[in-house]
Every structure is written in C-alpha cells, then in structure tokens.
Amino acid sequence: MKTLTIDIPDTVELNDREAKMLLASRLFEKGKLSLGQAAEMVGLSKRAFMEILGDYDVSIFNYPVSDLENDIKNAQNYSL
C-alpha cells in the first residue's frame, strides 16, 4: 500500500480513523476502490465498512446511474 501524508489545520477536529474513512468512502463511491480495498484501507471488515458507509452518505450499491437507467428501459420494454 502507498502511504500518504497530509497536513490538516489544527482547527479541524479529525482523527486518523475518520480521515481514512472519509477518503476510503469517497474512493469507493468514485469506483477507485472496491469494497474490500476500501475496508482494508480503514482496517475494518467488509461488513463493518458497509455498515458505516451510510454515515458518510455513500451507498453500498456502487452502480452508475446510467446503468440503472438502461436497466429500467430494458425492463419497461420487456414483455412476456
């Protein structure tokens, strides 16, 4: 794993774990990390990471809107 060092102003109340969680959740949301990679980055199990994602307004279903729209169109066009 890469190591990243960032300077955060003293006025920002942010511990190491929360900073990692913010970064991991955003990278997961953007599709840069898988769920497992993001959980590992924070030092959590996949299950624990998934449970915490909601606190960061990130869905565990990392599914692009365009794919969802295509699925809806396909379902609407499907007839038995």
PDB file of N, CA, C and O in Angstrom:
ATOM      1  N   MET A   1       0.837  -1.185   0.000  1.00  0.00           N
ATOM      2  CA  MET A   1       0.000   0.000   0.000  1.00  0.00           C
ATOM      3  C   MET A   1       0.873   1.237   0.000  1.00  0.00           C
ATOM      4  O   MET A   1       1.983   1.237   0.533  1.00  0.00           O
ATOM      5  N   LYS A   2       0.354   2.286  -0.606  1.00  0.00           N
ATOM      6  CA  LYS A   2       1.035   3.571  -0.598  1.00  0.00           C
ATOM      7  C   LYS A   2       0.765   4.266   0.723  1.00  0.00           C
ATOM      8  O   LYS A   2      -0.258   4.033   1.366  1.00  0.00           O
ATOM      9  N   THR A   3       1.687   5.115   1.117  1.00  0.00           N
ATOM     10  CA  THR A   3       1.497   5.935   2.310  1.00  0.00           C
ATOM     11  C   THR A   3       1.358   7.377   1.873  1.00  0.00           C
ATOM     12  O   THR A   3       2.136   7.868   1.054  1.00  0.00           O
ATOM     13  N   LEU A   4       0.371   8.049   2.419  1.00  0.00           N
ATOM     14  CA  LEU A   4       0.094   9.441   2.075  1.00  0.00           C
ATOM     15  C   LEU A   4       0.146  10.266   3.348  1.00  0.00           C
ATOM     16  O   LEU A   4      -0.461   9.906   4.357  1.00  0.00           O
ATOM     17  N   THR A   5       0.863  11.360   3.299  1.00  0.00           N
ATOM     18  CA  THR A   5       0.931  12.264   4.442  1.00  0.00           C
ATOM     19  C   THR A   5       0.307  13.582   4.032  1.00  0.00           C
ATOM     20  O   THR A   5       0.711  14.185   3.037  1.00  0.00           O
ATOM     21  N   ILE A   6      -0.683  14.033   4.801  1.00  0.00           N
ATOM     22  CA  ILE A   6      -1.330  15.314   4.510  1.00  0.00           C
ATOM     23  C   ILE A   6      -1.358  16.162   5.775  1.00  0.00           C
ATOM     24  O   ILE A   6      -1.483  15.650   6.887  1.00  0.00           O
ATOM     25  N   ASP A   7      -1.242  17.448   5.579  1.00  0.00           N
ATOM     26  CA  ASP A   7      -1.325  18.386   6.689  1.00  0.00           C
ATOM     27  C   ASP A   7      -2.747  18.909   6.787  1.00  0.00           C
ATOM     28  O   ASP A   7      -3.303  19.425   5.818  1.00  0.00           O
ATOM     29  N   ILE A   8      -3.323  18.769   7.962  1.00  0.00           N
ATOM     30  CA  ILE A   8      -4.681  19.239   8.217  1.00  0.00           C
ATOM     31  C   ILE A   8      -4.592  20.313   9.295  1.00  0.00           C
ATOM     32  O   ILE A   8      -3.921  20.114  10.308  1.00  0.00           O
ATOM     33  N   PRO A   9      -5.253  21.441   9.093  1.00  0.00           N
ATOM     34  CA  PRO A   9      -5.186  22.503  10.104  1.00  0.00           C
ATOM     35  C   PRO A   9      -5.608  22.006  11.484  1.00  0.00           C
ATOM     36  O   PRO A   9      -6.490  21.156  11.610  1.00  0.00           O
ATOM     37  N   ASP A  10      -4.972  22.543  12.501  1.00  0.00           N
ATOM     38  CA  ASP A  10      -5.286  22.151  13.879  1.00  0.00           C
ATOM     39  C   ASP A  10      -6.734  22.462  14.255  1.00  0.00           C
ATOM     40  O   ASP A  10      -7.288  21.857  15.173  1.00  0.00           O
ATOM     41  N   THR A  11      -7.331  23.392  13.550  1.00  0.00           N
ATOM     42  CA  THR A  11      -8.706  23.772  13.864  1.00  0.00           C
ATOM     43  C   THR A  11      -9.727  22.733  13.413  1.00  0.00           C
ATOM     44  O   THR A  11     -10.887  22.779  13.822  1.00  0.00           O
ATOM     45  N   VAL A  12      -9.297  21.800  12.574  1.00  0.00           N
ATOM     46  CA  VAL A  12     -10.187  20.740  12.095  1.00  0.00           C
ATOM     47  C   VAL A  12     -10.094  19.563  13.059  1.00  0.00           C
ATOM     48  O   VAL A  12      -9.028  18.976  13.245  1.00  0.00           O
ATOM     49  N   GLU A  13     -11.226  19.231  13.667  1.00  0.00           N
ATOM     50  CA  GLU A  13     -11.253  18.100  14.594  1.00  0.00           C
ATOM     51  C   GLU A  13     -11.505  16.826  13.799  1.00  0.00           C
ATOM     52  O   GLU A  13     -12.641  16.493  13.460  1.00  0.00           O
ATOM     53  N   LEU A  14     -10.412  16.125  13.510  1.00  0.00           N
ATOM     54  CA  LEU A  14     -10.471  14.937  12.664  1.00  0.00           C
ATOM     55  C   LEU A  14      -9.380  13.975  13.122  1.00  0.00           C
ATOM     56  O   LEU A  14      -8.194  14.301  13.069  1.00  0.00           O
ATOM     57  N   ASN A  15      -9.783  12.795  13.569  1.00  0.00           N
ATOM     58  CA  ASN A  15      -8.764  11.819  13.960  1.00  0.00           C
ATOM     59  C   ASN A  15      -8.343  10.999  12.739  1.00  0.00           C
ATOM     60  O   ASN A  15      -8.964  11.083  11.680  1.00  0.00           O
ATOM     61  N   ASP A  16      -7.294  10.215  12.899  1.00  0.00           N
ATOM     62  CA  ASP A  16      -6.752   9.437  11.776  1.00  0.00           C
ATOM     63  C   ASP A  16      -7.786   8.496  11.165  1.00  0.00           C
ATOM     64  O   ASP A  16      -7.893   8.386   9.943  1.00  0.00           O
ATOM     65  N   ARG A  17      -8.537   7.825  12.017  1.00  0.00           N
ATOM     66  CA  ARG A  17      -9.521   6.858  11.518  1.00  0.00           C
ATOM     67  C   ARG A  17     -10.613   7.539  10.701  1.00  0.00           C
ATOM     68  O   ARG A  17     -11.023   7.031   9.657  1.00  0.00           O
ATOM     69  N   GLU A  18     -11.084   8.690  11.179  1.00  0.00           N
ATOM     70  CA  GLU A  18     -12.125   9.399  10.439  1.00  0.00           C
ATOM     71  C   GLU A  18     -11.595   9.921   9.104  1.00  0.00           C
ATOM     72  O   GLU A  18     -12.305   9.891   8.099  1.00  0.00           O
ATOM     73  N   ALA A  19     -10.355  10.396   9.093  1.00  0.00           N
ATOM     74  CA  ALA A  19      -9.745  10.866   7.842  1.00  0.00           C
ATOM     75  C   ALA A  19      -9.641   9.711   6.845  1.00  0.00           C
ATOM     76  O   ALA A  19      -9.945   9.873   5.664  1.00  0.00           O
ATOM     77  N   LYS A  20      -9.211   8.549   7.329  1.00  0.00           N
ATOM     78  CA  LYS A  20      -9.124   7.372   6.453  1.00  0.00           C
ATOM     79  C   LYS A  20     -10.499   6.982   5.942  1.00  0.00           C
ATOM     80  O   LYS A  20     -10.655   6.632   4.772  1.00  0.00           O
ATOM     81  N   MET A  21     -11.500   7.041   6.819  1.00  0.00           N
ATOM     82  CA  MET A  21     -12.858   6.662   6.431  1.00  0.00           C
ATOM     83  C   MET A  21     -13.405   7.618   5.386  1.00  0.00           C
ATOM     84  O   MET A  21     -14.052   7.188   4.431  1.00  0.00           O
ATOM     85  N   LEU A  22     -13.153   8.909   5.552  1.00  0.00           N
ATOM     86  CA  LEU A  22     -13.605   9.894   4.565  1.00  0.00           C
ATOM     87  C   LEU A  22     -12.988   9.611   3.196  1.00  0.00           C
ATOM     88  O   LEU A  22     -13.681   9.616   2.179  1.00  0.00           O
ATOM     89  N   LEU A  23     -11.693   9.369   3.183  1.00  0.00           N
ATOM     90  CA  LEU A  23     -11.007   9.105   1.924  1.00  0.00           C
ATOM     91  C   LEU A  23     -11.444   7.778   1.311  1.00  0.00           C
ATOM     92  O   LEU A  23     -11.726   7.708   0.115  1.00  0.00           O
ATOM     93  N   ALA A  24     -11.500   6.737   2.120  1.00  0.00           N
ATOM     94  CA  ALA A  24     -11.878   5.408   1.615  1.00  0.00           C
ATOM     95  C   ALA A  24     -13.306   5.399   1.084  1.00  0.00           C
ATOM     96  O   ALA A  24     -13.577   4.809   0.038  1.00  0.00           O
ATOM     97  N   SER A  25     -14.222   6.051   1.800  1.00  0.00           N
ATOM     98  CA  SER A  25     -15.616   6.059   1.351  1.00  0.00           C
ATOM     99  C   SER A  25     -15.764   6.821   0.040  1.00  0.00           C
ATOM    100  O   SER A  25     -16.533   6.421  -0.834  1.00  0.00           O
ATOM    101  N   ARG A  26     -15.031   7.911  -0.094  1.00  0.00           N
ATOM    102  CA  ARG A  26     -15.104   8.702  -1.344  1.00  0.00           C
ATOM    103  C   ARG A  26     -14.483   7.937  -2.509  1.00  0.00           C
ATOM    104  O   ARG A  26     -15.024   7.944  -3.615  1.00  0.00           O
ATOM    105  N   LEU A  27     -13.350   7.277  -2.268  1.00  0.00           N
ATOM    106  CA  LEU A  27     -12.711   6.489  -3.329  1.00  0.00           C
ATOM    107  C   LEU A  27     -13.583   5.305  -3.738  1.00  0.00           C
ATOM    108  O   LEU A  27     -13.637   4.949  -4.915  1.00  0.00           O
ATOM    109  N   PHE A  28     -14.268   4.695  -2.765  1.00  0.00           N
ATOM    110  CA  PHE A  28     -15.210   3.619  -3.080  1.00  0.00           C
ATOM    111  C   PHE A  28     -16.363   4.157  -3.914  1.00  0.00           C
ATOM    112  O   PHE A  28     -16.748   3.558  -4.919  1.00  0.00           O
ATOM    113  N   GLU A  29     -16.913   5.295  -3.491  1.00  0.00           N
ATOM    114  CA  GLU A  29     -18.043   5.907  -4.196  1.00  0.00           C
ATOM    115  C   GLU A  29     -17.682   6.238  -5.640  1.00  0.00           C
ATOM    116  O   GLU A  29     -18.513   6.093  -6.537  1.00  0.00           O
ATOM    117  N   LYS A  30     -16.455   6.680  -5.869  1.00  0.00           N
ATOM    118  CA  LYS A  30     -15.989   7.038  -7.214  1.00  0.00           C
ATOM    119  C   LYS A  30     -15.581   5.819  -8.043  1.00  0.00           C
ATOM    120  O   LYS A  30     -15.279   5.946  -9.229  1.00  0.00           O
ATOM    121  N   GLY A  31     -15.573   4.635  -7.417  1.00  0.00           N
ATOM    122  CA  GLY A  31     -15.194   3.425  -8.145  1.00  0.00           C
ATOM    123  C   GLY A  31     -13.698   3.218  -8.239  1.00  0.00           C
ATOM    124  O   GLY A  31     -13.237   2.379  -9.013  1.00  0.00           O
ATOM    125  N   LYS A  32     -12.936   3.963  -7.470  1.00  0.00           N
ATOM    126  CA  LYS A  32     -11.472   3.826  -7.486  1.00  0.00           C
ATOM    127  C   LYS A  32     -11.009   2.664  -6.622  1.00  0.00           C
ATOM    128  O   LYS A  32      -9.950   2.085  -6.864  1.00  0.00           O
ATOM    129  N   LEU A  33     -11.809   2.321  -5.606  1.00  0.00           N
ATOM    130  CA  LEU A  33     -11.512   1.191  -4.734  1.00  0.00           C
ATOM    131  C   LEU A  33     -12.710   0.253  -4.694  1.00  0.00           C
ATOM    132  O   LEU A  33     -13.858   0.692  -4.758  1.00  0.00           O
ATOM    133  N   SER A  34     -12.431  -1.031  -4.588  1.00  0.00           N
ATOM    134  CA  SER A  34     -13.508  -1.994  -4.355  1.00  0.00           C
ATOM    135  C   SER A  34     -13.919  -1.891  -2.894  1.00  0.00           C
ATOM    136  O   SER A  34     -13.241  -1.241  -2.098  1.00  0.00           O
ATOM    137  N   LEU A  35     -15.012  -2.522  -2.545  1.00  0.00           N
ATOM    138  CA  LEU A  35     -15.472  -2.531  -1.160  1.00  0.00           C
ATOM    139  C   LEU A  35     -14.399  -3.123  -0.248  1.00  0.00           C
ATOM    140  O   LEU A  35     -14.113  -2.583   0.820  1.00  0.00           O
ATOM    141  N   GLY A  36     -13.815  -4.227  -0.677  1.00  0.00           N
ATOM    142  CA  GLY A  36     -12.776  -4.883   0.120  1.00  0.00           C
ATOM    143  C   GLY A  36     -11.536  -4.020   0.290  1.00  0.00           C
ATOM    144  O   GLY A  36     -10.967  -3.953   1.380  1.00  0.00           O
ATOM    145  N   GLN A  37     -11.113  -3.357  -0.787  1.00  0.00           N
ATOM    146  CA  GLN A  37      -9.943  -2.482  -0.708  1.00  0.00           C
ATOM    147  C   GLN A  37     -10.197  -1.309   0.229  1.00  0.00           C
ATOM    148  O   GLN A  37      -9.332  -0.943   1.025  1.00  0.00           O
ATOM    149  N   ALA A  38     -11.373  -0.727   0.133  1.00  0.00           N
ATOM    150  CA  ALA A  38     -11.717   0.420   0.982  1.00  0.00           C
ATOM    151  C   ALA A  38     -11.772   0.000   2.441  1.00  0.00           C
ATOM    152  O   ALA A  38     -11.278   0.714   3.313  1.00  0.00           O
ATOM    153  N   ALA A  39     -12.371  -1.153   2.712  1.00  0.00           N
ATOM    154  CA  ALA A  39     -12.453  -1.657   4.083  1.00  0.00           C
ATOM    155  C   ALA A  39     -11.056  -1.920   4.637  1.00  0.00           C
ATOM    156  O   ALA A  39     -10.760  -1.584   5.784  1.00  0.00           O
ATOM    157  N   GLU A  40     -10.212  -2.516   3.823  1.00  0.00           N
ATOM    158  CA  GLU A  40      -8.836  -2.803   4.242  1.00  0.00           C
ATOM    159  C   GLU A  40      -8.077  -1.512   4.536  1.00  0.00           C
ATOM    160  O   GLU A  40      -7.304  -1.446   5.492  1.00  0.00           O
ATOM    161  N   MET A  41      -8.293  -0.498   3.725  1.00  0.00           N
ATOM    162  CA  MET A  41      -7.621   0.779   3.917  1.00  0.00           C
ATOM    163  C   MET A  41      -7.918   1.368   5.300  1.00  0.00           C
ATOM    164  O   MET A  41      -7.052   1.983   5.923  1.00  0.00           O
ATOM    165  N   VAL A  42      -9.144   1.172   5.765  1.00  0.00           N
ATOM    166  CA  VAL A  42      -9.569   1.710   7.055  1.00  0.00           C
ATOM    167  C   VAL A  42      -9.266   0.731   8.193  1.00  0.00           C
ATOM    168  O   VAL A  42      -9.267   1.113   9.363  1.00  0.00           O
ATOM    169  N   GLY A  43      -9.009  -0.526   7.846  1.00  0.00           N
ATOM    170  CA  GLY A  43      -8.737  -1.525   8.871  1.00  0.00           C
ATOM    171  C   GLY A  43     -10.002  -2.145   9.431  1.00  0.00           C
ATOM    172  O   GLY A  43     -10.048  -2.531  10.599  1.00  0.00           O
ATOM    173  N   LEU A  44     -11.037  -2.240   8.591  1.00  0.00           N
ATOM    174  CA  LEU A  44     -12.316  -2.807   9.004  1.00  0.00           C
ATOM    175  C   LEU A  44     -12.645  -4.030   8.156  1.00  0.00           C
ATOM    176  O   LEU A  44     -12.074  -4.231   7.084  1.00  0.00           O
ATOM    177  N   SER A  45     -13.561  -4.830   8.645  1.00  0.00           N
ATOM    178  CA  SER A  45     -14.093  -5.910   7.819  1.00  0.00           C
ATOM    179  C   SER A  45     -15.008  -5.277   6.770  1.00  0.00           C
ATOM    180  O   SER A  45     -15.436  -4.132   6.916  1.00  0.00           O
ATOM    181  N   LYS A  46     -15.298  -6.028   5.723  1.00  0.00           N
ATOM    182  CA  LYS A  46     -16.226  -5.515   4.703  1.00  0.00           C
ATOM    183  C   LYS A  46     -17.568  -5.176   5.332  1.00  0.00           C
ATOM    184  O   LYS A  46     -18.160  -4.138   5.036  1.00  0.00           O
ATOM    185  N   ARG A  47     -18.040  -6.054   6.197  1.00  0.00           N
ATOM    186  CA  ARG A  47     -19.344  -5.843   6.824  1.00  0.00           C
ATOM    187  C   ARG A  47     -19.366  -4.554   7.638  1.00  0.00           C
ATOM    188  O   ARG A  47     -20.299  -3.759   7.523  1.00  0.00           O
ATOM    189  N   ALA A  48     -18.339  -4.348   8.458  1.00  0.00           N
ATOM    190  CA  ALA A  48     -18.281  -3.135   9.287  1.00  0.00           C
ATOM    191  C   ALA A  48     -18.194  -1.890   8.410  1.00  0.00           C
ATOM    192  O   ALA A  48     -18.841  -0.882   8.693  1.00  0.00           O
ATOM    193  N   PHE A  49     -17.394  -1.961   7.346  1.00  0.00           N
ATOM    194  CA  PHE A  49     -17.262  -0.826   6.443  1.00  0.00           C
ATOM    195  C   PHE A  49     -18.600  -0.508   5.780  1.00  0.00           C
ATOM    196  O   PHE A  49     -18.983   0.657   5.670  1.00  0.00           O
ATOM    197  N   MET A  50     -19.310  -1.551   5.340  1.00  0.00           N
ATOM    198  CA  MET A  50     -20.617  -1.350   4.710  1.00  0.00           C
ATOM    199  C   MET A  50     -21.590  -0.681   5.670  1.00  0.00           C
ATOM    200  O   MET A  50     -22.346   0.207   5.274  1.00  0.00           O
ATOM    201  N   GLU A  51     -21.573  -1.101   6.919  1.00  0.00           N
ATOM    202  CA  GLU A  51     -22.487  -0.539   7.906  1.00  0.00           C
ATOM    203  C   GLU A  51     -22.197   0.943   8.166  1.00  0.00           C
ATOM    204  O   GLU A  51     -23.117   1.719   8.426  1.00  0.00           O
ATOM    205  N   ILE A  52     -20.932   1.331   8.097  1.00  0.00           N
ATOM    206  CA  ILE A  52     -20.543   2.709   8.378  1.00  0.00           C
ATOM    207  C   ILE A  52     -20.741   3.622   7.161  1.00  0.00           C
ATOM    208  O   ILE A  52     -20.876   4.835   7.321  1.00  0.00           O
ATOM    209  N   LEU A  53     -20.760   3.063   5.963  1.00  0.00           N
ATOM    210  CA  LEU A  53     -20.880   3.883   4.747  1.00  0.00           C
ATOM    211  C   LEU A  53     -22.084   4.818   4.775  1.00  0.00           C
ATOM    212  O   LEU A  53     -22.001   5.941   4.278  1.00  0.00           O
ATOM    213  N   GLY A  54     -23.182   4.381   5.338  1.00  0.00           N
ATOM    214  CA  GLY A  54     -24.379   5.215   5.413  1.00  0.00           C
ATOM    215  C   GLY A  54     -24.137   6.507   6.176  1.00  0.00           C
ATOM    216  O   GLY A  54     -24.744   7.533   5.871  1.00  0.00           O
ATOM    217  N   ASP A  55     -23.248   6.462   7.170  1.00  0.00           N
ATOM    218  CA  ASP A  55     -22.922   7.669   7.938  1.00  0.00           C
ATOM    219  C   ASP A  55     -22.221   8.717   7.078  1.00  0.00           C
ATOM    220  O   ASP A  55     -22.186   9.898   7.424  1.00  0.00           O
ATOM    221  N   TYR A  56     -21.661   8.267   5.949  1.00  0.00           N
ATOM    222  CA  TYR A  56     -20.951   9.158   5.033  1.00  0.00           C
ATOM    223  C   TYR A  56     -21.752   9.403   3.753  1.00  0.00           C
ATOM    224  O   TYR A  56     -21.214   9.881   2.754  1.00  0.00           O
ATOM    225  N   ASP A  57     -23.038   9.072   3.797  1.00  0.00           N
ATOM    226  CA  ASP A  57     -23.949   9.241   2.660  1.00  0.00           C
ATOM    227  C   ASP A  57     -23.458   8.544   1.397  1.00  0.00           C
ATOM    228  O   ASP A  57     -23.579   9.074   0.292  1.00  0.00           O
ATOM    229  N   VAL A  58     -22.907   7.356   1.577  1.00  0.00           N
ATOM    230  CA  VAL A  58     -22.421   6.561   0.451  1.00  0.00           C
ATOM    231  C   VAL A  58     -23.201   5.254   0.431  1.00  0.00           C
ATOM    232  O   VAL A  58     -23.301   4.568   1.448  1.00  0.00           O
ATOM    233  N   SER A  59     -23.746   4.915  -0.719  1.00  0.00           N
ATOM    234  CA  SER A  59     -24.491   3.675  -0.876  1.00  0.00           C
ATOM    235  C   SER A  59     -23.537   2.505  -1.069  1.00  0.00           C
ATOM    236  O   SER A  59     -22.491   2.652  -1.702  1.00  0.00           O
ATOM    237  N   ILE A  60     -23.891   1.348  -0.528  1.00  0.00           N
ATOM    238  CA  ILE A  60     -23.071   0.161  -0.756  1.00  0.00           C
ATOM    239  C   ILE A  60     -23.253  -0.358  -2.178  1.00  0.00           C
ATOM    240  O   ILE A  60     -22.454  -1.161  -2.660  1.00  0.00           O
ATOM    241  N   PHE A  61     -24.306   0.105  -2.843  1.00  0.00           N
ATOM    242  CA  PHE A  61     -24.557  -0.297  -4.220  1.00  0.00           C
ATOM    243  C   PHE A  61     -23.892   0.709  -5.137  1.00  0.00           C
ATOM    244  O   PHE A  61     -24.469   1.742  -5.479  1.00  0.00           O
ATOM    245  N   ASN A  62     -22.686   0.394  -5.522  1.00  0.00           N
ATOM    246  CA  ASN A  62     -21.889   1.290  -6.355  1.00  0.00           C
ATOM    247  C   ASN A  62     -22.240   1.009  -7.818  1.00  0.00           C
ATOM    248  O   ASN A  62     -21.498   0.341  -8.539  1.00  0.00           O
ATOM    249  N   TYR A  63     -23.383   1.535  -8.229  1.00  0.00           N
ATOM    250  CA  TYR A  63     -23.968   1.226  -9.531  1.00  0.00           C
ATOM    251  C   TYR A  63     -24.214   2.539 -10.263  1.00  0.00           C
ATOM    252  O   TYR A  63     -25.004   3.359  -9.795  1.00  0.00           O
ATOM    253  N   PRO A  64     -23.555   2.760 -11.402  1.00  0.00           N
ATOM    254  CA  PRO A  64     -23.731   4.034 -12.120  1.00  0.00           C
ATOM    255  C   PRO A  64     -25.195   4.290 -12.495  1.00  0.00           C
ATOM    256  O   PRO A  64     -25.927   3.365 -12.845  1.00  0.00           O
ATOM    257  N   VAL A  65     -25.602   5.538 -12.417  1.00  0.00           N
ATOM    258  CA  VAL A  65     -26.975   5.931 -12.739  1.00  0.00           C
ATOM    259  C   VAL A  65     -27.312   5.555 -14.175  1.00  0.00           C
ATOM    260  O   VAL A  65     -28.428   5.119 -14.454  1.00  0.00           O
ATOM    261  N   SER A  66     -26.359   5.720 -15.091  1.00  0.00           N
ATOM    262  CA  SER A  66     -26.622   5.392 -16.499  1.00  0.00           C
ATOM    263  C   SER A  66     -26.962   3.913 -16.662  1.00  0.00           C
ATOM    264  O   SER A  66     -27.830   3.565 -17.463  1.00  0.00           O
ATOM    265  N   ASP A  67     -26.291   3.040 -15.915  1.00  0.00           N
ATOM    266  CA  ASP A  67     -26.603   1.611 -15.976  1.00  0.00           C
ATOM    267  C   ASP A  67     -27.995   1.342 -15.432  1.00  0.00           C
ATOM    268  O   ASP A  67     -28.739   0.535 -15.987  1.00  0.00           O
ATOM    269  N   LEU A  68     -28.343   2.013 -14.355  1.00  0.00           N
ATOM    270  CA  LEU A  68     -29.670   1.846 -13.768  1.00  0.00           C
ATOM    271  C   LEU A  68     -30.752   2.312 -14.741  1.00  0.00           C
ATOM    272  O   LEU A  68     -31.780   1.651 -14.891  1.00  0.00           O
ATOM    273  N   GLU A  69     -30.524   3.445 -15.400  1.00  0.00           N
ATOM    274  CA  GLU A  69     -31.492   3.945 -16.376  1.00  0.00           C
ATOM    275  C   GLU A  69     -31.662   2.958 -17.521  1.00  0.00           C
ATOM    276  O   GLU A  69     -32.782   2.731 -17.979  1.00  0.00           O
ATOM    277  N   ASN A  70     -30.567   2.369 -17.989  1.00  0.00           N
ATOM    278  CA  ASN A  70     -30.644   1.365 -19.052  1.00  0.00           C
ATOM    279  C   ASN A  70     -31.414   0.134 -18.593  1.00  0.00           C
ATOM    280  O   ASN A  70     -32.198  -0.431 -19.356  1.00  0.00           O
ATOM    281  N   ASP A  71     -31.195  -0.282 -17.356  1.00  0.00           N
ATOM    282  CA  ASP A  71     -31.916  -1.436 -16.822  1.00  0.00           C
ATOM    283  C   ASP A  71     -33.417  -1.154 -16.745  1.00  0.00           C
ATOM    284  O   ASP A  71     -34.229  -2.030 -17.044  1.00  0.00           O
ATOM    285  N   ILE A  72     -33.780   0.046 -16.353  1.00  0.00           N
ATOM    286  CA  ILE A  72     -35.198   0.422 -16.273  1.00  0.00           C
ATOM    287  C   ILE A  72     -35.824   0.405 -17.664  1.00  0.00           C
ATOM    288  O   ILE A  72     -36.926  -0.116 -17.842  1.00  0.00           O
ATOM    289  N   LYS A  73     -35.128   0.972 -18.652  1.00  0.00           N
ATOM    290  CA  LYS A  73     -35.638   0.973 -20.029  1.00  0.00           C
ATOM    291  C   LYS A  73     -35.814  -0.450 -20.536  1.00  0.00           C
ATOM    292  O   LYS A  73     -36.826  -0.777 -21.155  1.00  0.00           O
ATOM    293  N   ASN A  74     -34.823  -1.292 -20.270  1.00  0.00           N
ATOM    294  CA  ASN A  74     -34.909  -2.687 -20.712  1.00  0.00           C
ATOM    295  C   ASN A  74     -36.078  -3.401 -20.046  1.00  0.00           C
ATOM    296  O   ASN A  74     -36.779  -4.179 -20.693  1.00  0.00           O
ATOM    297  N   ALA A  75     -36.294  -3.144 -18.757  1.00  0.00           N
ATOM    298  CA  ALA A  75     -37.405  -3.775 -18.042  1.00  0.00           C
ATOM    299  C   ALA A  75     -38.740  -3.303 -18.587  1.00  0.00           C
ATOM    300  O   ALA A  75     -39.681  -4.091 -18.678  1.00  0.00           O
ATOM    301  N   GLN A  76     -38.842  -2.020 -18.953  1.00  0.00           N
ATOM    302  CA  GLN A  76     -40.076  -1.481 -19.494  1.00  0.00           C
ATOM    303  C   GLN A  76     -40.375  -2.061 -20.869  1.00  0.00           C
ATOM    304  O   GLN A  76     -41.540  -2.228 -21.230  1.00  0.00           O
ATOM    305  N   ASN A  77     -39.348  -2.366 -21.630  1.00  0.00           N
ATOM    306  CA  ASN A  77     -39.518  -2.909 -22.976  1.00  0.00           C
ATOM    307  C   ASN A  77     -39.712  -4.422 -22.966  1.00  0.00           C
ATOM    308  O   ASN A  77     -40.043  -5.008 -23.997  1.00  0.00           O
ATOM    309  N   TYR A  78     -39.516  -5.045 -21.843  1.00  0.00           N
ATOM    310  CA  TYR A  78     -39.634  -6.485 -21.740  1.00  0.00           C
ATOM    311  C   TYR A  78     -41.101  -6.881 -21.600  1.00  0.00           C
ATOM    312  O   TYR A  78     -41.820  -6.359 -20.748  1.00  0.00           O
ATOM    313  N   SER A  79     -41.518  -7.779 -22.422  1.00  0.00           N
ATOM    314  CA  SER A  79     -42.882  -8.284 -22.305  1.00  0.00           C
ATOM    315  C   SER A  79     -42.851  -9.810 -22.373  1.00  0.00           C
ATOM    316  O   SER A  79     -42.013 -10.402 -23.051  1.00  0.00           O
ATOM    317  N   LEU A  80     -43.755 -10.407 -21.677  1.00  0.00           N
ATOM    318  CA  LEU A  80     -43.816 -11.879 -21.638  1.00  0.00           C
ATOM    319  C   LEU A  80     -44.499 -12.427 -22.835  1.00  0.00           C
ATOM    320  O   LEU A  80     -44.637 -13.643 -22.964  1.00  0.00           O
TER     321      LEU A  80
END
